[in-house]
Amino acid sequence: MTFEWALKENGIDPKNDLYIDTSVDFAAMQGAFIGGNGDFVTLFEPNATAVESQGLGYVVAYVGTYGGEVPYTAYNARKNYIENNKELIEGFSRAIDKGLKFVKENEADVIADSITSFFPDTSRNDLITIINRYKDNDAWRETIAINEEEWKHIQDIMIASGELEEYVPYEDLVYDEHFSEF
């Protein structure tokens, strides 16, 4: 959806100017591309850098750069769970915020050294490349809070793609009781 939005924002009609094959399972996209399906592919990291490192393609751009502020990753909990576990929710939120601050305040090599054990199949050099790309493209948020403008923007994208019929009020789905203090 964000890819289609980015295309539209840059004067390309995703329905008439090109063909987007949505039949390929997300987990199979890297292999399908390597196997010759399509001229372009959208991949998350570390897959995009792996394709490039293997000489099988090039990272051309980050969709997020062209899609605008999109609160893509979200952590979900039922309202009653949040209400009954406020300390846990606040602690989890502080931990995510601490990680975001660590990324903002450190260079790619320091970050790579701290996360390498979580990516055993990715070389340190590739991790540094990925981290620098994320930093260069401003892919990491500075806060865990999702503001109303960002909430509306992601819904604009979903409505434009035909995946959402109408806007959902911010206050109905976004819990932001303590995020202003982070």
ABEGO torsion letter per residue (X at the ends): XAAAAAAAAAGBBAAAABBBBAABBAAAAAAAAAAGBEABBBBBOAAAAAAAAAGAEBBABBAAAAAEBBBABBBBBBAAAAAAAAAAAAAAAAAAAAAAAAAAABBAAAAAAAAAAABAABBAAAAAAAAAAAAAAGABBABABBBAAAAAAAAAAAAAAGABABBBBAAAABBAAAAAAX
